[in-house]
Amino acid sequence: MSKKALGPSMVRLLVGAGKAAPTPPVGPALGARGVKSMDFCKEFNARTAHLTPGIPVPTVITVQPDRSFTFVTKTPPTSYFLKKAAGIEQGTGKPGHGVAGTVSLKHVYELAKIKATDDHLKHLPLQSIASTIIGSAKTLGIAVVP
């Protein structure tokens, strides 16, 4: 026999804003834990209705042993924002060798202000968040110009 989980389990998903449906990846991830995925989808779509539809929203779902759940939404990934700001679909194939696009330092600080609202980044100064965004830009092959 298998052992039952005693404490809450966490599920991390990347779901498009307003586009949650009980299809993969949401359905299988929650169904395996006994949660009704349609309940999550309705609540998630209502909570992300103010965002542009389709923006990827990282979500952490905590499933309790009694099959109830709570979830926390975070800001979209940095790479998504950088690609939108640079006007590209995907990064370069060889980071550090080719340049796929450019963003200004002003864009970087605007992104840092958006990312600073996340709970796990609230304790960091804006300059530190901006430097991590610049690192992500280099990884994508996006040049940061002053």
Secondary structure, 3 states (H helix, E strand, C coil): CCCCCCCCEEEEEEEECCCCCCCCCHHHHHHCCCCCHHHHHHHHHHHCCCCCCCCEEEEEEEECCCCCEEEEECCCCHHHHHHHHHCCCCCCCCECCECCEEEEHHHHHHHHHHHCCCHHHCCCCHHHHHHHHHHHHHHHCEEEEC
